[in-house]
Amino acid sequence: MDTWVFYVIGGVLLAGYMVWQWQHNKKKIAHFTQVAQQRGWQYRPKDSSVLGRFRGSPFNSRGHSRRARHVFSGQHRGKPFCCYEYTYKVTSGSGSNRRTQTYYFRIASVSTPATRPTLEISKEGWGSKMLDFVGVRDLQLESVEFNKAFKIKTENDKFAYDVLHPRTMEWMLHDPRAPETPVRFENGGLVTWERGKFDLEWMQPRLDYLCEFVERVPEFVWK
């Protein structure tokens, strides 16, 4: 078979895939719009303006072409929230060996009553990158069990102690969501993230967890 035939077949297959992808995305946008309307939320297919709020993981990763898609916002359990799909690209190599890979993350955040110092709590052993903030360091609490289970990074020890009081530590140690849900207090919000494309089924459980976490912070912390 002549080489040009392969090019023609490849072109037809590529065009077919692009049409399918466009139709699939169009249906997804229509579905997300309907869900947002039913729940009294706002939905925007694209809005990269939301990317300027947080600076820690995964936004501190090297890359380019950063985008935010499927942006939901509104109120959940009385708290303003924002959820979306975050993507960035990493290009490596050169010439014929040049490759570009796209990374996908699901992001969920709720607003806190006031802006407080940065505090990140994640599963111990994940090897997460250090936050891009001056003065942020690892912290060890009095609970040996908690220290074995979680990594705490903070720029203010007192804020960390106030947030992670004994009752909250006990709750996190026994809640199966906690090890798989990294959280960070930053710039007036509590944010969590996970590798993968946006998923409606993922959103509400994470928002519930974030709201519960904020509700466990003593009132005096916000005053």
N, CA, C and O of each residue as an XYZ file, in Angstrom:
892
protein
N       0.853     -1.197      0.000
C       0.000      0.000      0.000
C       0.882      1.239      0.000
O       1.866      1.310      0.737
N       0.525      2.219     -0.833
C       1.322      3.430     -0.918
C       1.304      4.203      0.397
O       0.350      4.132      1.171
N       2.397      4.950      0.626
C       2.521      5.705      1.871
C       1.407      6.730      2.018
O       0.915      6.969      3.121
N       1.000      7.352      0.871
C      -0.012      8.408      0.965
C      -1.342      7.882      1.499
O      -2.123      8.627      2.093
N      -1.593      6.578      1.277
C      -2.840      5.994      1.767
C      -2.858      5.994      3.299
O      -3.886      6.266      3.920
N      -1.710      5.686      3.891
C      -1.622      5.708      5.354
C      -1.880      7.105      5.907
O      -2.546      7.271      6.930
N      -1.334      8.120      5.205
C      -1.555      9.503      5.633
C      -3.033      9.866      5.549
O      -3.565     10.530      6.438
N      -3.687      9.436      4.495
C      -5.115      9.732      4.321
C      -5.935      9.068      5.423
O      -6.795      9.697      6.039
N      -5.655      7.778      5.662
C      -6.382      7.055      6.712
C      -6.135      7.697      8.079
O      -7.058      7.873      8.874
N      -4.862      8.045      8.336
C      -4.528      8.695      9.612
C      -5.249     10.020      9.775
O      -5.720     10.353     10.862
N      -5.334     10.790      8.661
C      -6.021     12.073      8.718
C      -7.505     11.921      8.996
O      -8.089     12.696      9.754
N      -8.111     10.914      8.374
C      -9.543     10.664      8.584
C      -9.805     10.259     10.035
O     -10.745     10.746     10.664
N      -8.970      9.369     10.557
C      -9.137      8.931     11.941
C      -8.953     10.090     12.922
O      -9.699     10.212     13.894
N      -7.956     10.938     12.662
C      -7.708     12.082     13.529
C      -8.880     13.053     13.495
O      -9.310     13.554     14.534
N      -9.397     13.318     12.291
C     -10.541     14.217     12.170
C     -11.759     13.659     12.892
O     -12.494     14.393     13.552
N     -11.966     12.339     12.759
C     -13.088     11.699     13.447
C     -12.969     11.813     14.950
O     -13.954     12.068     15.644
N     -11.746     11.623     15.458
C     -11.522     11.722     16.902
C     -11.768     13.136     17.396
O     -12.346     13.329     18.466
N     -11.333     14.130     16.626
C     -11.516     15.525     17.021
C     -12.996     15.898     17.048
O     -13.433     16.627     17.939
N     -13.759     15.414     16.095
C     -15.203     15.671     16.077
C     -15.868     15.015     17.277
O     -16.709     15.624     17.940
N     -15.485     13.761     17.557
C     -16.039     13.059     18.721
C     -15.710     13.800     20.003
O     -16.569     13.953     20.871
N     -14.466     14.265     20.132
C     -14.043     14.967     21.338
C     -14.816     16.279     21.505
O     -15.207     16.639     22.615
N     -15.031     16.985     20.401
C     -15.782     18.239     20.452
C     -17.221     17.984     20.897
O     -17.756     18.716     21.730
N     -17.839     16.956     20.346
C     -19.214     16.634     20.713
C     -19.306     16.195     22.174
O     -20.237     16.573     22.885
N     -18.331     15.395     22.614
C     -18.305     14.926     24.000
C     -18.173     16.099     24.963
O     -18.859     16.152     25.984
N     -17.293     17.035     24.640
C     -17.090     18.201     25.500
C     -18.326     19.094     25.515
O     -18.671     19.669     26.547
N     -18.987     19.208     24.370
C     -20.206     20.009     24.284
C     -21.294     19.423     25.182
O     -21.990     20.167     25.874
N     -21.447     18.110     25.178
C     -22.435     17.451     26.033
C     -22.084     17.635     27.510
O     -22.963     17.858     28.342
N     -20.786     17.540     27.826
C     -20.355     17.699     29.215
C     -20.673     19.109     29.710
O     -21.165     19.280     30.825
N     -20.394     20.110     28.890
C     -20.671     21.495     29.274
C     -22.168     21.701     29.497
O     -22.567     22.370     30.450
N     -22.997     21.129     28.624
C     -24.452     21.251     28.766
C     -24.919     20.596     30.064
O     -25.772     21.137     30.767
N     -24.352     19.425     30.379
C     -24.721     18.713     31.609
C     -24.284     19.497     32.839
O     -25.063     19.644     33.782
N     -23.052     20.003     32.848
C     -22.552     20.764     33.985
C     -23.358     22.048     34.180
O     -23.631     22.447     35.312
N     -23.736     22.688     33.083
C     -24.545     23.912     33.166
C     -25.889     23.613     33.826
O     -26.364     24.379     34.665
N     -26.489     22.498     33.440
C     -27.773     22.103     34.007
C     -27.651     21.803     35.502
O     -28.495     22.224     36.293
N     -26.605     21.081     35.886
C     -26.381     20.752     37.297
C     -26.210     22.034     38.118
O     -26.785     22.163     39.199
N     -25.426     22.971     37.608
C     -25.193     24.224     38.325
C     -26.504     24.998     38.504
O     -26.760     25.541     39.579
N     -27.316     25.049     37.479
C     -28.590     25.758     37.562
C     -29.513     25.108     38.585
O     -30.186     25.805     39.344
N     -29.549     23.789     38.610
C     -30.403     23.072     39.549
C     -29.997     23.308     40.998
O     -30.844     23.303     41.892
N     -28.699     23.515     41.233
C     -28.204     23.664     42.599
C     -27.963     25.122     42.993
O     -27.499     25.404     44.098
N     -28.278     26.038     42.089
C     -28.095     27.445     42.396
C     -26.647     27.888     42.386
O     -26.280     28.842     43.072
N     -25.816     27.196     41.607
C     -24.406     27.527     41.496
C     -24.132     28.241     40.182
O     -25.021     28.380     39.341
N     -22.902     28.689     40.014
C     -22.451     29.246     38.745
C     -21.478     28.255     38.099
O     -20.724     27.563     38.783
N     -21.515     28.206     36.774
C     -20.612     27.318     36.036
C     -20.019     28.064     34.857
O     -20.729     28.742     34.116
N     -18.707     27.932     34.689
C     -18.008     28.542     33.557
C     -17.122     27.477     32.912
O     -16.279     26.889     33.590
N     -17.297     27.222     31.623
C     -16.467     26.198     30.958
C     -14.972     26.479     31.064
O     -14.162     25.557     31.154
N     -14.606     27.790     31.052
C     -13.204     28.176     31.174
C     -13.116     29.466     31.984
O     -13.935     30.368     31.808
N     -12.133     29.556     32.861
C     -11.914     30.786     33.623
C     -10.588     30.677     34.368
O     -10.557     30.282     35.534
N      -9.505     31.024     33.701
C      -8.182     30.884     34.310
C      -7.898     31.963     35.353
O      -6.842     31.937     35.985
N      -8.817     32.910     35.548
C      -8.598     33.935     36.572
C      -8.571     33.328     37.975
O      -8.015     33.929     38.895
N      -9.163     32.149     38.148
C      -9.185     31.521     39.476
C      -7.817     30.983     39.869
O      -7.610     30.633     41.031
N      -6.888     30.909     38.939
C      -5.595     30.293     39.221
C      -4.674     31.174     40.055
O      -3.653     30.693     40.546
N      -5.001     32.433     40.225
C      -4.097     33.319     40.952
C      -4.230     33.270     42.460
O      -3.454     33.916     43.165
N      -5.195     32.519     42.973
C      -5.453     32.557     44.410
C      -4.459     31.742     45.233
O      -4.014     32.194     46.288
N      -4.109     30.550     44.761
C      -3.259     29.647     45.541
C      -1.897     29.474     44.879
O      -1.784     29.455     43.653
N      -0.859     29.348     45.716
C       0.510     29.241     45.204
C       1.171     27.908     45.518
O       2.181     27.561     44.905
N       0.619     27.156     46.463
C       1.219     25.879     46.828
C       0.855     24.785     45.846
O       0.355     25.068     44.757
N       1.102     23.526     46.220
C       0.803     22.378     45.360
C      -0.670     22.398     44.966
O      -1.516     22.744     45.791
N      -0.999     22.034     43.724
C      -0.104     21.672     42.616
C       0.282     22.856     41.738
O       0.848     22.677     40.659
N      -0.027     24.073     42.205
C       0.197     25.258     41.379
C       1.656     25.682     41.343
O       2.033     26.517     40.520
N       2.486     25.123     42.220
C       3.900     25.486     42.240
C       4.756     24.545     41.392
O       5.984     24.629     41.412
N       4.107     23.651     40.649
C       4.862     22.740     39.784
C       5.358     23.483     38.546
O       4.718     24.424     38.078
N       6.480     23.058     38.033
C       6.995     23.664     36.803
C       6.108     23.271     35.639
O       5.603     22.150     35.583
N       5.923     24.178     34.727
C       5.081     23.879     33.581
C       4.648     25.149     32.877
O       5.056     26.251     33.242
N       3.826     24.980     31.877
C       3.350     26.124     31.106
C       1.919     25.839     30.648
O       1.375     24.764     30.905
N       1.324     26.810     29.973
C      -0.043     26.666     29.449
C      -1.023     26.258     30.545
O      -1.786     25.306     30.379
N      -1.000     26.968     31.643
C      -1.884     26.663     32.765
C      -3.317     27.073     32.444
O      -3.555     28.164     31.927
N      -4.260     26.202     32.749
C      -5.662     26.444     32.423
C      -6.567     25.968     33.560
O      -6.219     25.070     34.326
N      -7.734     26.597     33.641
C      -8.781     26.142     34.556
C     -10.046     25.956     33.735
O     -10.494     26.877     33.053
N     -10.620     24.759     33.805
C     -11.844     24.444     33.071
C     -12.893     23.901     34.029
O     -12.590     23.479     35.144
N     -14.136     23.926     33.560
C     -15.256     23.396     34.344
C     -15.253     23.990     35.752
O     -15.165     23.276     36.751
N     -15.350     25.307     35.796
C     -15.266     26.050     37.052
C     -16.659     26.195     37.670
O     -17.533     26.848     37.100
N     -16.853     25.587     38.828
C     -18.087     25.712     39.600
C     -17.831     26.636     40.788
O     -16.765     26.584     41.402
N     -18.805     27.477     41.108
C     -18.698     28.318     42.301
C     -20.090     28.551     42.865
O     -21.090     28.415     42.160
N     -20.143     28.902     44.142
C     -21.427     29.121     44.786
C     -21.290     28.965     46.284
O     -20.250     29.286     46.859
N     -22.353     28.466     46.921
C     -22.364     28.253     48.361
C     -22.586     26.773     48.648
O     -23.423     26.124     48.021
N     -21.817     26.245     49.614
C     -22.014     24.869     50.074
C     -21.948     24.878     51.592
O     -20.935     25.264     52.175
N     -23.027     24.454     52.227
C     -23.120     24.448     53.690
C     -22.809     25.830     54.259
O     -22.176     25.965     55.306
N     -23.276     26.859     53.535
C     -23.121     28.233     53.994
C     -21.767     28.843     53.733
O     -21.490     29.945     54.209
N     -20.904     28.154     52.984
C     -19.555     28.661     52.717
C     -19.335     28.833     51.212
O     -19.684     27.946     50.433
N     -18.760     29.965     50.796
C     -18.425     30.129     49.376
C     -17.404     29.076     48.955
O     -16.466     28.783     49.696
N     -17.592     28.506     47.760
C     -16.660     27.483     47.287
C     -16.308     27.717     45.826
O     -16.964     28.479     45.117
N     -15.259     27.042     45.403
C     -14.861     27.048     43.993
C     -14.216     25.701     43.684
O     -13.320     25.258     44.402
N     -14.676     25.047     42.611
C     -14.115     23.760     42.178
C     -13.852     23.816     40.677
O     -14.614     24.430     39.930
N     -12.779     23.179     40.243
C     -12.477     23.205     38.818
C     -11.406     22.175     38.460
O     -10.798     21.544     39.325
N     -11.204     22.034     37.166
C     -10.127     21.178     36.645
C      -8.951     22.068     36.282
O      -9.090     23.003     35.494
N      -7.802     21.777     36.854
C      -6.585     22.551     36.595
C      -5.633     21.725     35.745
O      -5.386     20.555     36.037
N      -5.106     22.328     34.706
C      -4.146     21.625     33.845
C      -2.919     22.493     33.588
O      -3.006     23.720     33.544
N      -1.795     21.843     33.421
C      -0.601     22.510     32.933
C       0.187     21.511     32.089
O      -0.041     20.304     32.169
N       1.112     22.020     31.283
C       1.879     21.166     30.392
C       3.368     21.267     30.710
O       3.867     22.313     31.126
N       4.055     20.160     30.503
C       5.503     20.113     30.671
C       6.113     19.613     29.368
O       5.767     18.534     28.886
N       7.017     20.400     28.802
C       7.678     20.040     27.547
C       9.133     19.678     27.815
O       9.837     20.396     28.526
N       9.573     18.588     27.259
C      10.949     18.136     27.451
C      11.535     17.692     26.115
O      10.806     17.428     25.160
N      12.867     17.614     26.064
C      13.535     17.190     24.839
C      13.567     18.283     23.796
O      13.130     19.409     24.036
N      14.084     17.941     22.648
C      14.172     18.899     21.552
C      14.142     18.140     20.226
O      14.356     16.929     20.178
N      13.871     18.880     19.158
C      13.833     18.269     17.837
C      12.798     17.168     17.745
O      11.666     17.329     18.201
N      13.189     16.046     17.152
C      12.275     14.912     16.992
C      11.948     14.238     18.321
O      10.998     13.460     18.406
N      12.742     14.537     19.372
C      12.510     13.950     20.688
C      11.714     14.882     21.612
O      11.551     14.595     22.798
N      11.227     15.981     21.070
C      10.466     16.930     21.873
C       9.097     16.343     22.223
O       8.360     15.907     21.338
N       8.761     16.335     23.507
C       7.511     15.766     23.972
C       6.824     16.738     24.929
O       7.479     17.425     25.712
N       5.507     16.783     24.855
C       4.715     17.609     25.763
C       3.673     16.744     26.446
O       2.910     16.036     25.790
N       3.648     16.808     27.768
C       2.695     16.025     28.551
C       1.791     16.966     29.336
O       2.251     17.958     29.902
N       0.500     16.645     29.364
C      -0.476     17.445     30.097
C      -0.812     16.777     31.423
O      -1.070     15.574     31.474
N      -0.807     17.562     32.492
C      -1.134     17.071     33.828
C      -2.490     17.636     34.247
O      -2.763     18.822     34.063
N      -3.329     16.778     34.809
C      -4.685     17.156     35.203
C      -4.843     17.050     36.716
O      -4.359     16.105     37.339
N      -5.532     18.040     37.298
C      -5.824     18.021     38.731
C      -7.255     18.479     38.968
O      -7.767     19.361     38.279
N      -7.880     17.865     39.950
C      -9.183     18.321     40.438
C      -8.927     19.202     41.652
O      -8.203     18.808     42.567
N      -9.521     20.399     41.664
C      -9.317     21.365     42.735
C     -10.650     21.681     43.404
O     -11.658     21.873     42.724
N     -10.659     21.735     44.733
C     -11.842     22.151     45.483
C     -11.382     23.058     46.618
O     -10.387     22.771     47.283
N     -12.103     24.148     46.839
C     -11.746     25.051     47.935
C     -12.997     25.685     48.520
O     -13.997     25.874     47.827
N     -12.929     26.009     49.801
C     -13.975     26.793     50.457
C     -13.306     27.983     51.132
O     -12.146     27.905     51.536
N     -14.044     29.087     51.251
C     -13.506     30.276     51.897
C     -13.546     30.115     53.408
O     -14.445     29.471     53.947
N     -12.571     30.701     54.087
C     -12.527     30.702     55.543
C     -12.964     32.076     56.055
O     -12.924     33.051     55.304
N     -13.381     32.168     57.325
C     -13.872     33.441     57.844
C     -12.860     34.581     57.800
O     -13.246     35.750     57.795
N     -11.576     34.254     57.769
C     -10.534     35.285     57.715
C      -9.279     34.677     57.106
O      -9.130     33.456     57.061
N      -8.386     35.526     56.643
C      -7.109     35.058     56.089
C      -6.129     34.815     57.224
O      -5.917     35.673     58.080
N      -5.540     33.633     57.213
C      -4.599     33.270     58.259
C      -3.323     32.695     57.627
O      -3.288     32.475     56.416
N      -2.273     32.447     58.429
C      -1.014     31.940     57.861
C      -1.201     30.623     57.105
O      -2.171     29.898     57.326
N      -0.276     30.336     56.231
C      -0.325     29.110     55.436
C      -0.068     27.888     56.314
O       0.860     27.858     57.123
N      -0.923     26.884     56.126
C      -0.783     25.618     56.859
C      -1.227     24.497     55.934
O      -2.362     24.495     55.458
N      -0.334     23.541     55.677
C      -0.657     22.412     54.804
C      -0.529     21.103     55.581
O       0.455     20.869     56.283
N      -1.546     20.259     55.437
C      -1.556     18.950     56.099
C      -1.774     17.883     55.041
O      -2.785     17.910     54.340
N      -0.856     16.956     54.913
C      -0.964     15.902     53.904
C      -0.487     14.584     54.497
O       0.108     14.545     55.573
N      -0.757     13.533     53.788
C      -0.365     12.201     54.235
C       1.154     12.100     54.312
O       1.849     12.475     53.369
N       1.660     11.606     55.403
C       3.103     11.425     55.570
C       3.615     10.422     54.549
O       2.997      9.386     54.305
N       4.760     10.752     53.957
C       5.373      9.832     53.004
C       5.005     10.095     51.562
O       5.482      9.393     50.671
N       4.162     11.097     51.305
C       3.807     11.399     49.923
C       4.945     12.072     49.175
O       4.972     12.070     47.944
N       5.883     12.646     49.915
C       7.005     13.305     49.256
C       6.590     14.576     48.548
O       7.152     14.911     47.505
N       5.610     15.299     49.097
C       5.136     16.519     48.460
C       6.214     17.589     48.503
O       7.067     17.602     49.390
N       6.158     18.491     47.519
C       7.157     19.542     47.413
C       6.984     20.571     48.524
O       5.886     20.769     49.042
N       8.084     21.216     48.877
C       8.021     22.277     49.874
C       7.247     23.443     49.310
O       7.357     23.759     48.125
N       6.462     24.085     50.159
C       5.686     25.233     49.713
C       6.604     26.376     49.322
O       7.685     26.551     49.882
N       6.149     27.144     48.351
C       6.932     28.286     47.885
C       6.652     29.517     48.741
O       6.248     30.556     48.219
N       6.863     29.409     50.042
C       6.684     30.528     50.944
C       7.900     30.600     51.859
O       8.401     29.577     52.324
N       8.365     31.812     52.109
C       9.480     31.992     53.020
C       9.012     31.678     54.440
O       7.966     32.166     54.868
N       9.766     30.881     55.159
C       9.440     30.586     56.550
C       8.570     29.367     56.755
O       8.311     28.989     57.898
N       8.107     28.736     55.683
C       7.293     27.534     55.832
C       8.207     26.355     56.169
O       9.221     26.139     55.506
N       7.846     25.604     57.190
C       8.695     24.484     57.606
C       7.835     23.340     58.115
O       6.646     23.519     58.381
N       8.438     22.163     58.250
C       7.751     21.012     58.818
C       7.584     21.208     60.316
O       8.450     21.771     60.986
N       6.451     20.730     60.831
C       6.162     20.871     62.255
C       5.805     19.514     62.841
O       5.088     18.728     62.222
N       6.310     19.246     64.036
C       5.975     18.029     64.763
C       5.060     18.398     65.929
O       5.381     19.286     66.719
N       3.921     17.713     66.033
C       2.993     17.960     67.128
C       3.242     16.973     68.268
O       4.092     16.088     68.171
N       2.483     17.146     69.343
C       2.698     16.298     70.517
C       2.234     14.863     70.289
O       2.712     13.946     70.957
N       1.317     14.661     69.361
C       0.804     13.321     69.090
C       1.753     12.569     68.168
O       1.891     12.914     66.995
N       2.396     11.559     68.691
C       3.316     10.748     67.887
C       2.549     10.044     66.772
O       3.038      9.938     65.648
N       1.352      9.565     67.083
C       0.529      8.872     66.092
C       0.171      9.785     64.936
O       0.206      9.375     63.776
N      -0.175     11.026     65.255
C      -0.529     11.989     64.210
C       0.691     12.326     63.360
O       0.586     12.427     62.138
N       1.835     12.500     63.989
C       3.062     12.825     63.247
C       3.454     11.703     62.285
O       4.007     11.957     61.215
N       3.161     10.453     62.678
C       3.469      9.325     61.805
C       2.524      9.271     60.606
O       2.894      8.790     59.535
N       1.309      9.767     60.796
C       0.292      9.676     59.748
C       0.288     10.868     58.803
O      -0.048     10.734     57.626
N       0.668     12.052     59.328
C       0.538     13.268     58.532
C       1.802     14.116     58.575
O       2.563     14.111     59.543
N       1.988     14.848     57.473
C       3.062     15.839     57.392
C       2.427     17.213     57.538
O       1.458     17.523     56.845
N       2.962     18.044     58.436
C       2.435     19.382     58.670
C       3.473     20.406     58.245
O       4.610     20.378     58.715
N       3.081     21.313     57.354
C       3.963     22.394     56.925
C       3.276     23.715     57.261
O       2.121     23.932     56.895
N       3.985     24.585     57.952
C       3.356     25.820     58.389
C       4.346     26.966     58.398
O       5.555     26.763     58.504
N       3.816     28.171     58.285
C       4.638     29.362     58.442
C       4.341     30.045     59.778
O       4.891     31.106     60.073
N       3.451     29.420     60.602
C       3.119     29.974     61.903
C       2.732     28.832     62.833
O       1.655     28.252     62.691
N       3.595     28.510     63.773
C       3.364     27.368     64.654
C       2.087     27.524     65.478
O       1.340     26.559     65.645
N       1.828     28.727     65.993
C       0.653     28.922     66.835
C      -0.633     28.625     66.071
O      -1.542     27.988     66.603
N      -0.708     29.088     64.819
C      -1.900     28.818     64.013
C      -2.076     27.311     63.836
O      -3.191     26.799     63.936
N      -0.985     26.605     63.577
C      -1.063     25.150     63.407
C      -1.553     24.472     64.684
O      -2.404     23.584     64.623
N      -1.033     24.874     65.825
C      -1.465     24.286     67.095
C      -2.940     24.579     67.363
O      -3.671     23.716     67.850
N      -3.378     25.807     67.042
C      -4.774     26.177     67.273
C      -5.718     25.364     66.389
O      -6.781     24.935     66.838
N      -5.326     25.156     65.138
C      -6.172     24.406     64.205
C      -6.160     22.917     64.542
O      -7.206     22.270     64.581
N      -4.969     22.385     64.783
C      -4.823     20.949     65.032
C      -4.835     20.655     66.524
O      -3.867     20.137     67.079
N      -5.934     20.990     67.152
C      -6.084     20.695     68.572
C      -6.409     19.197     68.726
O      -6.704     18.534     67.731
N      -6.362     18.669     69.922
C      -6.533     17.213     70.121
C      -7.784     16.621     69.479
O      -7.725     15.525     68.922
N      -8.916     17.322     69.547
C     -10.148     16.761     68.983
C     -10.070     16.652     67.460
O     -10.549     15.680     66.876
N      -9.467     17.650     66.825
C      -9.323     17.592     65.366
C      -8.331     16.513     64.952
O      -8.560     15.811     63.967
N      -7.240     16.370     65.686
C      -6.281     15.314     65.375
C      -6.930     13.939     65.510
O      -6.712     13.058     64.679
N      -7.726     13.763     66.560
C      -8.419     12.490     66.763
C      -9.395     12.219     65.610
O      -9.487     11.096     65.113
N     -10.106     13.243     65.202
C     -11.045     13.127     64.071
C     -10.316     12.717     62.794
O     -10.773     11.824     62.079
N      -9.196     13.358     62.507
C      -8.445     13.055     61.292
C      -7.858     11.645     61.321
O      -7.803     10.970     60.293
N      -7.427     11.211     62.484
C      -6.840      9.874     62.592
C      -7.867      8.769     62.358
O      -7.502      7.655     61.982
N      -9.150      9.071     62.578
C     -10.181      8.047     62.435
C     -11.102      8.269     61.244
O     -11.992      7.457     60.989
N     -10.899      9.351     60.517
C     -11.719      9.619     59.333
C     -10.983      9.095     58.098
O      -9.888      9.574     57.799
N     -11.549      8.130     57.375
C     -10.851      7.547     56.216
C     -10.600      8.549     55.095
O      -9.774      8.285     54.222
N     -11.281      9.686     55.092
C     -11.051     10.691     54.058
C      -9.746     11.451     54.265
O      -9.128     11.907     53.303
N      -9.329     11.587     55.515
C      -8.212     12.459     55.843
C      -6.891     12.080     55.161
O      -6.237     12.961     54.601
N      -6.472     10.812     55.184
C      -5.182     10.490     54.557
C      -5.156     10.746     53.048
O      -4.096     11.010     52.481
N      -6.316     10.669     52.403
C      -6.361     10.818     50.949
C      -6.779     12.225     50.519
O      -6.986     12.478     49.332
N      -6.902     13.146     51.491
C      -7.353     14.495     51.159
C      -6.386     15.521     51.731
O      -6.603     16.003     52.843
N      -5.328     15.872     51.010
C      -4.428     16.920     51.494
C      -5.180     18.246     51.555
O      -6.016     18.528     50.696
N      -4.891     19.046     52.548
C      -5.556     20.339     52.673
C      -4.518     21.420     52.959
O      -3.458     21.160     53.528
N      -4.860     22.646     52.545
C      -3.963     23.769     52.831
C      -4.791     25.027     53.084
O      -5.621     25.420     52.264
N      -4.546     25.652     54.246
C      -5.084     26.976     54.519
C      -4.174     27.976     53.827
O      -2.970     28.014     54.079
N      -4.756     28.781     52.959
C      -3.945     29.728     52.198
C      -4.832     30.829     51.616
O      -5.862     30.553     51.002
N      -4.421     32.060     51.816
C      -5.059     33.214     51.175
C      -6.581     33.233     51.362
O      -7.331     33.433     50.407
N      -7.017     33.026     52.589
C      -8.442     33.121     52.890
C      -9.277     31.934     52.452
O     -10.491     32.050     52.288
N      -8.632     30.794     52.263
C      -9.374     29.615     51.838
C      -8.748     28.338     52.364
O      -7.619     28.336     52.856
N      -9.501     27.251     52.252
C      -8.985     25.902     52.536
C      -9.143     25.114     51.248
O     -10.260     24.949     50.757
N      -8.043     24.626     50.695
C      -8.040     24.002     49.377
C      -7.557     22.563     49.456
O      -6.718     22.224     50.290
N      -8.094     21.721     48.580
C      -7.596     20.359     48.413
C      -7.448     20.079     46.932
O      -8.024     20.788     46.107
N      -6.680     19.049     46.581
C      -6.391     18.755     45.187
C      -6.150     17.260     45.015
O      -5.830     16.550     45.969
N      -6.311     16.801     43.780
C      -6.109     15.382     43.479
C      -5.813     15.245     41.989
O      -6.397     15.953     41.168
N      -4.910     14.337     41.644
C      -4.609     14.087     40.238
C      -5.832     13.519     39.536
O      -6.534     12.665     40.078
N      -6.080     14.003     38.320
C      -7.187     13.461     37.545
C      -8.047     14.554     36.941
O      -7.975     15.711     37.356
N      -8.863     14.186     35.960
C      -9.776     15.119     35.331
C     -10.977     15.381     36.235
O     -11.277     14.603     37.141
N     -11.658     16.501     35.964
C     -12.768     16.908     36.822
C     -13.877     15.871     36.810
O     -14.195     15.277     35.779
N     -14.464     15.669     38.002
C     -15.501     14.657     38.172
C     -16.528     15.188     39.168
O     -16.182     15.513     40.303
N     -17.782     15.278     38.750
C     -18.835     15.772     39.643
C     -18.963     14.906     40.895
O     -19.225     15.421     41.982
N     -18.780     13.598     40.747
C     -18.911     12.690     41.883
C     -17.819     12.948     42.924
O     -17.989     12.632     44.102
N     -16.717     13.515     42.489
C     -15.602     13.816     43.394
C     -15.863     15.091     44.182
O     -15.397     15.224     45.313
N     -16.593     16.018     43.605
C     -16.688     17.376     44.134
C     -17.383     17.466     45.493
O     -16.788     17.974     46.443
N     -18.610     16.994     45.612
C     -19.357     17.210     46.850
C     -18.721     16.558     48.070
O     -18.661     17.201     49.117
N     -18.234     15.301     47.995
C     -17.572     14.728     49.183
C     -16.374     15.558     49.647
O     -16.134     15.677     50.848
N     -15.622     16.133     48.704
C     -14.466     16.948     49.096
C     -14.925     18.256     49.720
O     -14.326     18.725     50.688
N     -15.981     18.850     49.175
C     -16.512     20.078     49.767
C     -17.036     19.809     51.175
O     -16.846     20.630     52.072
N     -17.693     18.672     51.377
C     -18.173     18.307     52.715
C     -17.002     18.220     53.692
O     -17.073     18.737     54.808
N     -15.932     17.567     53.265
C     -14.766     17.407     54.136
C     -14.145     18.757     54.474
O     -13.798     19.010     55.628
N     -14.002     19.626     53.475
C     -13.419     20.948     53.712
C     -14.279     21.758     54.680
O     -13.757     22.409     55.585
N     -15.587     21.717     54.487
C     -16.487     22.456     55.379
C     -16.402     21.926     56.803
O     -16.365     22.705     57.755
N     -16.369     20.611     56.952
C     -16.257     20.016     58.278
C     -14.949     20.421     58.945
O     -14.902     20.659     60.152
N     -13.893     20.494     58.149
C     -12.594     20.876     58.695
C     -12.643     22.316     59.217
O     -12.197     22.591     60.331
N     -13.179     23.221     58.418
C     -13.267     24.625     58.836
C     -14.145     24.761     60.074
O     -13.835     25.543     60.972
N     -15.233     24.009     60.127
C     -16.150     24.080     61.266
C     -15.497     23.606     62.559
O     -15.945     23.973     63.645
N     -14.452     22.801     62.459
C     -13.759     22.306     63.651
C     -12.705     23.285     64.172
O     -12.161     23.091     65.259
N     -12.422     24.319     63.411
C     -11.453     25.323     63.868
C     -12.132     26.210     64.911
O     -13.212     26.738     64.649
N     -11.528     26.386     66.083
C     -12.140     27.228     67.125
C     -12.415     28.649     66.617
O     -11.650     29.195     65.823
N     -13.516     29.231     67.087
C     -13.928     30.559     66.638
C     -12.870     31.624     66.897
O     -12.706     32.546     66.097
N     -12.148     31.501     68.015
C     -11.178     32.546     68.365
C     -10.052     32.659     67.329
O      -9.386     33.690     67.238
N      -9.847     31.598     66.558
C      -8.788     31.614     65.549
C      -9.068     32.654     64.472
O      -8.137     33.228     63.907
N     -10.340     32.899     64.185
C     -10.707     33.813     63.107
C     -10.847     35.264     63.572
O     -11.062     36.160     62.756
N     -10.726     35.493     64.877
C     -10.953     36.856     65.399
C      -9.631     37.614     65.568
O      -9.632     38.769     65.994
